[in-house]
Amino acid sequence: MSTKAVTIAGPIQVFPIFSFATKIGAREAIYELRENVESEENEEWSLMQLEKIETLPISKESILALLNDGMGAFVKSYDVIEIFD
């Protein structure tokens, strides 16, 4: 069974990556983060994107590929779902 996660990523990973089980939870977190950032003095919201990443099923071979070849070898599919600017 493959693993699916919805993630939030900022430009050049300025913000940490968070994982969520659903798009709704991820969107709510982005809206809350945006509200917090914009309420801070001297802070400016930067582009964020909602990404869906599906990994290969966990097996000896896929873990070895991850360790030897990096994250790209472990990702089955990757989609940008939405961009928040």
C-alpha positions in Angstrom: 0.0 0.0 0.0 1.4 3.4 -0.9 1.3 6.4 1.4 -0.5 9.6 0.4 0.1 13.0 2.1 -0.9 16.5 1.4 1.9 18.9 2.2 2.4 22.6 2.5 5.7 24.0 1.1 7.0 27.5 0.9 9.5 29.0 -1.5 12.9 27.4 -1.0 11.5 25.7 2.1 11.5 28.9 4.1 8.6 27.4 6.0 8.7 23.9 7.4 6.8 21.2 5.6 3.7 19.9 7.3 1.7 16.8 6.3 -2.0 16.4 6.5 -4.4 13.5 5.7 -6.9 15.7 3.8 -6.8 18.7 1.5 -9.4 20.4 3.8 -7.1 20.2 6.8 -4.2 21.5 4.8 -6.2 24.4 3.4 -7.4 25.4 6.9 -3.7 25.3 8.1 -2.6 27.6 5.2 -5.4 30.1 5.9 -4.5 30.1 9.6 -0.8 30.5 8.8 -1.6 33.4 6.4 -3.7 35.1 9.0 -0.9 34.8 11.6 1.8 36.0 9.2 -0.3 39.0 8.0 -1.1 40.0 11.6 2.5 40.4 12.5 4.1 43.7 12.0 6.9 43.8 9.4 5.9 40.3 8.1 4.8 39.6 4.6 3.0 36.6 3.2 4.9 34.8 0.5 3.7 32.3 -2.0 2.8 28.9 -0.6 1.7 25.8 -2.5 -0.4 22.8 -1.5 1.2 19.6 -2.8 0.1 16.0 -2.9 2.9 13.4 -2.7 2.3 9.7 -3.0 5.2 7.4 -2.1 5.9 3.9 -3.2 4.8 1.0 -1.0 7.2 0.5 1.8 9.4 -2.5 1.1 13.1 -3.5 1.4 13.7 -2.4 -2.2 11.9 1.0 -1.9 13.7 1.8 1.4 17.1 1.0 -0.2 16.2 3.1 -3.2 15.3 6.0 -0.8 18.6 5.6 1.1 20.8 5.1 -2.0 19.1 7.4 -4.5 17.3 10.0 -2.5 13.7 11.1 -2.1 13.0 11.1 -5.8 13.4 7.4 -6.0 10.7 6.9 -3.3 8.0 9.3 -4.8 5.4 7.6 -6.9 3.5 10.8 -7.9 3.7 14.5 -7.1 1.1 17.2 -7.9 0.8 20.8 -7.0 -2.9 21.0 -5.9 -3.2 24.7 -5.3 -1.1 27.9 -5.0 -1.8 30.5 -2.4 -0.4 34.0 -3.1 
